[in-house]
Amino acid sequence: MTDPAAQVSGPAPAEVAAPGSPVTERGPHSPVRPLIVALGAVVLLGVVVGMIWAMVTPAMSGRVVGPESAIIPAEQFPEEFAGVGVFALMQLGYGLAAVLVVWFACRRWRGPAGFMAVAAATVIGSLLGAWLGTAVADWRFDDPLTLPVGATFRVVPDLWLDGAVRGGPGGVWALFICAPLAAALVYLGAALASRTADLGVGDLVEAPDHPESGTDGQPI
């Protein structure tokens, strides 16, 4: 005679989570459209920041010394430093604003994928902002190559730092990591401040404190 317990067939019972522990329930993939719209807004914000910089940044003064030749005196270094510094500070604020936009507008994309998307968007926005900002600044001031000899002109500093900044180490990319760096710090702070393991996405549920049991006293 065989043991009745050995004749029971069927799938093995699923492992039951400890009472009160979070359980992940992944539903359908997060919609991409809200993320694309938010990232587009982030890039557009970078362009706006660049144009604002072109209107408020301190300008340097120079003098035309010959046909198609102009110089900027060394004493204009403070204005050059101020112009570059203003752009860097505005980029830090831009990174902060970018995280806030995506964090609250794309709740279901919170996490590594959302952060990488924000970082890429801020890099693109910074590059476009620098390019269009410089174009707006050039439109504001006269082209020194079109002025007569002896005339003075005003110009904004070059944001594409070519290899060095006044003898110090640097690169063309130096100003364009400010926004992603600020975004990384703010995103990390938001993640650490989240009260739930899912960063507020809402895809975690709490396991019941008292799981239901069968007739043999085992969880079902």
Long-range contacts (C-beta under 8 A, 24 or more apart in sequence): 13-218, 13-219, 13-220, 16-207, 16-211, 16-219, 17-207, 18-207, 19-207, 19-208, 19-209, 19-210, 19-211, 20-206, 20-207, 20-209, 21-206, 21-207, 22-196, 22-197, 22-198, 22-204, 22-205, 22-206, 22-207, 23-204, 23-205, 23-206, 23-207, 24-198, 24-203, 24-204, 25-203, 25-204, 25-205, 26-203, 27-203, 30-106, 30-108, 30-109, 31-108, 34-105, 34-106, 34-109, 35-102, 35-106, 35-109, 35-114, 35-117, 37-105, 38-101, 38-102, 38-105, 38-106, 39-102, 39-117, 39-118, 39-120, 39-121, 41-101, 41-105, 42-98, 42-101, 42-102, 42-118, 42-121, 42-122, 42-125, 43-121, 43-124, 43-125, 43-128, 44-125, 45-94, 45-97, 45-98, 45-101, 45-125, 46-94, 46-98, 46-121, 46-122, 46-124, 46-125, 46-126, 46-128, 46-129, 46-179, 47-125, 47-128, 47-129, 47-132, 48-129, 49-90, 49-91, 49-93, 49-94, 49-125, 49-129, 49-133, 50-126, 50-128, 50-129, 50-130, 50-131, 50-132, 50-133, 50-134, 50-136, 51-129, 51-132, 51-133, 51-136, 52-90, 52-133, 53-86, 53-87, 53-90, 53-129, 53-133, 54-132, 54-133, 54-134, 54-135, 54-136, 54-137, 54-140, 54-156, 55-136, 55-140, 56-86, 57-82, 57-83, 57-86, 57-87, 57-137, 57-156, 57-157, 58-82, 58-83, 58-86, 59-83, 59-137, 59-141, 59-154, 59-155, 59-156, 60-154, 60-155, 60-156, 60-157, 61-152, 61-153, 61-154, 62-144, 62-152, 62-153, 62-154, 62-155, 63-150, 63-151, 63-152, 63-153, 64-144, 64-147, 64-148, 64-149, 64-150, 64-151, 64-152, 64-153, 65-149, 66-149, 67-149, 68-145, 70-144, 70-145, 70-147, 70-153, 72-155, 77-166, 79-157, 80-157, 83-156, 83-157, 84-157, 84-159, 84-161, 84-165, 84-175, 87-130, 87-133, 87-159, 87-175, 88-175, 88-178, 91-126, 91-175, 91-176, 91-178, 91-179, 91-182, 92-178, 92-179, 92-181, 92-182, 93-182, 94-122, 94-125, 94-126, 94-129, 94-179, 94-182, 95-122, 95-178, 95-179, 95-180, 95-181, 95-182, 95-183, 95-184, 95-186, 96-182, 96-183, 96-186, 98-122, 98-125, 98-179, 98-183, 99-183, 99-186, 99-187, 99-190, 100-186, 103-187, 103-190, 107-200, 107-201, 107-202, 108-201, 108-202, 108-203, 110-191, 110-198, 110-199, 110-200, 110-201, 111-199, 111-201, 115-183, 115-184, 115-187, 118-183, 118-187, 119-180, 119-183, 119-184, 122-179, 122-180, 122-183, 123-176, 123-177, 123-179, 123-180, 125-179, 126-175, 126-176, 126-178, 126-179, 126-180, 127-176, 130-159, 130-160, 130-175, 130-176, 133-159, 134-158, 134-159
